[in-house]
Amino acid sequence: MPRLPALPLSLAACLLICLSGVQAETSLPSSPEWTLVWSDEFTGRQGTPPNPKFWNHDVGNRDTGGWGNRELQFYTASPRNARLDGQGHLEIRAETAQAKLPCWNDQPCRYTSARLTTKGKVEFVHGKIEARIQVPAGQGLWPAFWSLGPGEWPDGGEIDIMEWVGHTPNLVYGTVHGPGYSDALGISRETDLGHPASGNYHTYTLIKRPDEIVWLLDGRPYQRVTPANLPAGTRWVFEQPFSLLLNLAVGGTWPGTPPATTVFPSSMLVDYVRIWREAGK
């Protein structure tokens, strides 16, 4: 399939950072309002690892306190946990651990999974960011599509484009965290699908403009945050480069420990991730 050449640095500087070798496919959707500037369509042979030009692996568990949430999975860089399925999807797979990998509680982690990040490779300041994802079913599972700013958390900022937990199967959450409004103080809203999010693909979209962040589920807006929504005396930290993350966590303070009824392996499937630039921006 023909591809556009890599973006020049002058364009990348206003929207994307570190885009060496990054290209968008000419057949993918643009419009008068939005121009596609980057995508990963996850095409390739079954078992192929995620494209290393775009994605890094975060690995481990113990040294991060269960990633700050007492999670029960050990993130690996193995294709067992993150690979293309050969049908145009990325599969992030959580499964029962086959080896003794150290967890935060000084016990072997019970599960393995994957956490992918575009840090240093694909980053955005403004634009439309979107992924089409099928989440797995099961209490104790915690799939997410999100983004982090530079520096230490929470000062660098965090934007959760999509989070889902198994004990509230109909709800999808969108949240921002920053200095003075992190953890339980994050600015969050959920939207109710009216049926479980698992088992079908849904489209999760973020529109990020100066001083405005909007979340959409299947094209329907459900949350908007501006500096006026922040707690008094806190800072808006979202006008800087953000990287993307995709992961499937197991257990932790929010989703809880998986019961015996949760099936492993369980997979989060990602059809695509795309970034557009707004016309005139």
Stockholm file with secondary structure:
# STOCKHOLM 1.0

chainA/1-281         MPRLPALPLSLAACLLICLSGVQAETSLPSSPEWTLVWSDEFTGRQGTPPNPKFWNHDVGNRDTGGWGNRELQFYTASPRNARLDGQGHLEIRAETAQAKLPCWNDQPCRYTSARLTTKGKVEFVHGKIEARIQVPAGQGLWPAFWSLGPGEWPDGGEIDIMEWVGHTPNLVYGTVHGPGYSDALGISRETDLGHPASGNYHTYTLIKRPDEIVWLLDGRPYQRVTPANLPAGTRWVFEQPFSLLLNLAVGGTWPGTPPATTVFPSSMLVDYVRIWREAGK
#=GR chainA/1-281 SS CCBCCCCCHHHHHHHEECCTTCCCBTTSCCCSSEEEEEEECCCSCTTCCCCTTTCEEECBSGGGTIIIIICCEEECCCTTTEEECSSSCEEEEEEECSSCCBCTTSSBCSEEECEEECTTTSEESSEEEEEEEECCCCTTEEEEEEEECSSSTTTTCEEEEEECCTTSTTEEEEEEEBTTBCGGGSEEEEEECSSCSTTSCEEEEEEEETTEEEEEETTEEEEEECGGGSCTTCCCCCSSCEEEEEEEEECSTTTCCCCTTSCSSEEEEEEEEEEEEETTC
#=GC SS_cons         CCBCCCCCHHHHHHHEECCTTCCCBTTSCCCSSEEEEEEECCCSCTTCCCCTTTCEEECBSGGGTIIIIICCEEECCCTTTEEECSSSCEEEEEEECSSCCBCTTSSBCSEEECEEECTTTSEESSEEEEEEEECCCCTTEEEEEEEECSSSTTTTCEEEEEECCTTSTTEEEEEEEBTTBCGGGSEEEEEECSSCSTTSCEEEEEEEETTEEEEEETTEEEEEECGGGSCTTCCCCCSSCEEEEEEEEECSTTTCCCCTTSCSSEEEEEEEEEEEEETTC
//
